[in-house]
């Protein structure tokens, strides 16, 4: 069926959207929990949650140092609440301290009920990353200027 010319929507010129840079020392992720991610108690495997935390933390670290990083250590990971099948997992990672070649990244994991958007802190921890060069050797981190972001 052909739509008559008079019934077709008129095209409106598209205005370019201003490009905003991403925050340079943080990262956010959202992930669903599926049956394969569950242990025998019906809650998310700790290793699954740690893997997501490492991924979010590494993105924040890469953004901060503008280059490759490796995970050096996981510190003080606390599991506060269980995460169940069907929950969403919202992660927020932020560089909280920078040394000469290393960074400490705080990661908070929230379980979210998708239908309501309710979030509760489920897990939190600190990860340490080292900036590395192309040969995998530690390299100095250039100091970032802090920009204000919404």
C-alpha positions as CSV (number, residue, x, y, z in Angstrom):
1,X,0.0,0.0,0.0
2,X,1.3,3.4,-0.9
3,X,0.9,6.4,1.4
4,X,-0.3,9.5,-0.5
5,X,2.2,12.3,-0.6
6,X,0.0,14.6,1.5
7,X,-0.1,12.0,4.3
8,X,3.7,11.5,4.5
9,X,5.4,13.2,7.5
10,X,7.4,16.2,6.5
11,X,11.1,15.9,7.2
12,X,12.5,18.3,9.8
13,X,16.1,19.4,9.6
14,X,18.1,17.7,12.3
15,X,20.2,19.9,14.6
16,X,23.5,18.4,15.6
17,X,23.6,17.3,19.2
18,X,26.6,18.9,21.2
19,X,29.1,16.3,22.1
20,X,29.9,16.0,25.8
21,X,33.0,14.2,26.9
22,X,32.6,11.3,29.3
23,X,33.8,11.7,32.9
24,X,37.5,10.8,32.8
25,X,37.7,9.0,36.2
26,X,34.5,7.0,36.5
27,X,32.4,4.4,34.7
28,X,28.9,3.0,35.0
29,X,27.5,-0.3,33.9
30,X,24.2,-2.1,34.0
31,X,23.9,-5.9,33.7
32,X,21.1,-8.5,34.1
33,X,21.4,-11.6,36.3
34,X,20.6,-14.8,34.4
35,X,20.3,-18.4,35.7
36,X,23.9,-19.2,34.6
37,X,25.1,-16.5,37.0
38,X,23.5,-18.2,40.1
39,X,24.8,-20.5,42.7
40,X,22.8,-23.3,44.5
41,X,21.1,-20.8,46.8
42,X,19.6,-18.9,43.8
43,X,21.8,-15.9,44.3
44,X,24.6,-14.5,42.1
45,X,28.0,-16.2,42.3
46,X,30.5,-14.0,44.1
47,X,32.9,-14.6,41.2
48,X,30.3,-13.2,38.8
49,X,29.9,-10.1,40.8
50,X,33.7,-9.7,41.3
51,X,34.1,-10.0,37.5
52,X,31.6,-7.2,36.8
53,X,33.3,-5.1,39.5
54,X,36.8,-5.6,37.9
55,X,35.4,-4.7,34.5
56,X,33.8,-1.5,35.7
57,X,36.8,-0.5,37.7
58,X,39.2,-1.1,34.8
59,X,37.1,1.1,32.6
60,X,37.4,3.9,35.1
61,X,41.1,3.4,35.5
62,X,41.7,3.3,31.7
63,X,39.7,6.5,31.3
64,X,41.7,8.1,34.1
65,X,45.2,7.3,32.9
66,X,44.3,7.3,29.2
67,X,46.0,4.0,28.5
68,X,46.3,0.3,29.4
69,X,46.0,-1.0,33.0
70,X,46.3,-4.3,34.8
71,X,44.5,-5.3,38.0
72,X,47.0,-5.5,40.9
73,X,44.7,-6.2,43.9
74,X,41.2,-6.4,45.1
75,X,40.7,-4.9,48.6
76,X,37.9,-4.9,51.1
77,X,35.2,-6.4,49.0
78,X,32.0,-6.6,51.1
79,X,28.8,-8.5,50.1
80,X,25.9,-6.7,51.8
81,X,22.8,-8.1,50.1
82,X,22.1,-11.1,47.8
83,X,21.5,-10.5,44.1
84,X,18.9,-12.8,42.6
85,X,17.9,-13.9,39.1
86,X,16.0,-11.2,37.2
87,X,17.7,-8.4,39.2
88,X,19.6,-5.8,37.3
89,X,23.1,-5.1,38.6
90,X,24.1,-1.4,38.4
91,X,27.8,-0.7,39.0
92,X,29.5,2.6,39.7
93,X,33.3,2.9,39.7
94,X,35.4,5.9,40.5
95,X,39.1,6.5,40.8
96,X,39.6,7.7,44.4
97,X,43.4,7.9,44.7
98,X,46.3,8.0,42.2
99,X,49.9,7.2,42.9
100,X,52.8,7.4,40.5
101,X,51.8,4.3,38.5
102,X,48.8,3.0,40.4
103,X,45.2,3.9,41.1
104,X,42.6,2.9,43.7
105,X,39.1,2.5,42.3
106,X,36.0,2.3,44.5
107,X,33.2,0.2,43.1
108,X,29.6,0.1,44.4
109,X,27.2,-2.6,43.1
110,X,23.5,-2.0,43.4
111,X,20.8,-4.6,42.9
112,X,18.0,-3.0,41.0
113,X,14.4,-4.1,40.6
114,X,13.8,-3.1,36.9
115,X,10.0,-2.7,37.2
116,X,10.3,-0.1,40.0
117,X,13.9,1.2,39.6
118,X,14.5,0.6,43.3
119,X,18.2,0.2,44.0
120,X,20.0,-1.1,47.1
121,X,23.7,-1.3,47.8
122,X,24.6,-5.0,47.4
123,X,28.4,-5.1,47.2
124,X,31.2,-2.6,47.5
125,X,35.0,-2.8,47.2
126,X,38.3,-1.2,46.3
127,X,40.4,-2.3,43.3
128,X,44.0,-1.3,42.6
129,X,45.3,-1.0,39.1
130,X,48.7,-0.2,37.6
131,X,49.1,1.7,34.4
132,X,51.3,-0.2,31.9
133,X,53.1,0.6,28.7
134,X,53.0,-1.4,25.4
135,X,55.5,-3.9,27.0
136,X,53.4,-4.4,30.1
137,X,55.8,-2.4,32.3
138,X,54.4,0.1,34.9
139,X,54.3,3.6,33.5
140,X,53.7,7.0,35.2
141,X,50.2,8.3,35.3
142,X,49.8,11.8,34.0
143,X,47.9,14.0,36.4
144,X,44.3,14.8,35.2
145,X,42.7,18.1,35.5
146,X,39.5,17.7,37.4
147,X,36.5,18.8,35.3
148,X,33.1,19.4,36.8
149,X,30.5,17.0,35.3
150,X,26.9,16.7,36.0
